[in-house]
């Protein structure tokens, strides 16, 4: 029943395991046995879900809203720093041409 690639489980599998524990009240050990996943892995998923809610399993290549916002701000900062360097170079060129 596991749809894993190596040791990376699909988001759907993680959500299913967490749902069985939280919503249906099954034990982590029972869910782990049924899904053929280590009990510690199921326990980690449940802890992550309780800590982060729906952002716990953002999926492969996707970031949580907070991480995406941070990444966007870092990119914006790099862009502004680059623009600033270009403007400084242009200013030097124009001021040297006028002399």
C-alpha positions in Angstrom: 0.0 0.0 0.0 3.0 2.4 0.3 3.5 4.6 -2.6 7.0 5.6 -1.6 9.9 6.5 -3.8 12.8 5.3 -1.7 12.2 6.6 1.7 10.2 9.7 0.5 6.5 9.1 1.0 3.9 10.9 -1.1 1.9 13.7 0.6 -1.3 11.6 0.2 0.2 8.7 2.2 1.3 11.0 5.0 -2.1 12.6 5.2 -3.8 9.3 5.2 -1.7 8.0 8.0 -2.2 11.1 10.1 -6.0 11.0 9.4 -6.2 7.4 10.6 -4.4 8.3 13.9 -6.1 11.7 14.6 -9.5 11.4 13.0 -10.2 7.7 13.4 -8.3 7.2 16.7 -6.2 4.3 15.6 -2.9 3.8 17.3 0.3 4.8 15.5 1.5 1.3 15.8 -1.6 -0.1 14.1 -1.4 2.5 11.3 2.3 1.7 10.8 1.6 -2.0 10.6 -1.3 -1.6 8.2 0.6 0.8 5.9 3.9 -1.0 6.2 5.6 2.2 7.4 7.9 2.4 10.4 6.1 3.5 13.6 8.6 6.3 14.2 7.8 7.7 10.8 4.1 7.7 11.5 4.7 9.3 14.9 6.9 12.0 13.2 4.1 12.8 10.7 1.5 13.1 13.4 3.8 15.4 15.4 4.5 17.5 12.3 0.8 17.8 11.6 -0.1 18.8 15.1 2.7 21.4 15.0 2.1 22.9 11.5 -1.4 21.8 10.5 -1.9 21.7 6.8 1.5 23.2 6.1 3.2 20.0 7.5 3.4 18.2 4.2 3.9 20.9 1.6 5.1 18.3 -1.0 8.2 17.8 -3.1 9.6 21.0 -4.4 7.0 23.2 -2.7 7.6 25.4 0.3 5.4 26.4 3.2 3.8 29.9 2.9 6.3 31.2 5.4 9.3 29.8 3.6 8.0 30.9 0.2 7.6 34.4 1.5 11.1 34.4 2.9 12.5 33.2 -0.4 10.5 35.9 -2.3 11.9 38.6 0.0 15.5 37.3 -0.4 15.0 37.4 -4.2 13.6 40.9 -4.1 16.5 42.1 -1.9 19.0 40.6 -4.4 17.2 42.3 -7.3 17.3 45.6 -5.5 20.9 45.3 -4.7 21.7 44.5 -8.4 19.6 47.6 -9.5 21.5 49.7 -7.0 24.9 48.6 -8.4 23.8 49.4 -11.9 22.6 52.8 -10.9 25.8 53.6 -9.1 27.8 52.5 -12.3 25.6 54.7 -14.5 26.0 57.6 -12.1 29.8 57.3 -12.3 29.7 57.1 -16.1 27.5 60.2 -16.4 29.4 62.3 -13.9 32.7 61.4 -15.6 31.4 62.3 -19.1 30.3 65.7 -17.9 33.8 66.7 -16.6 
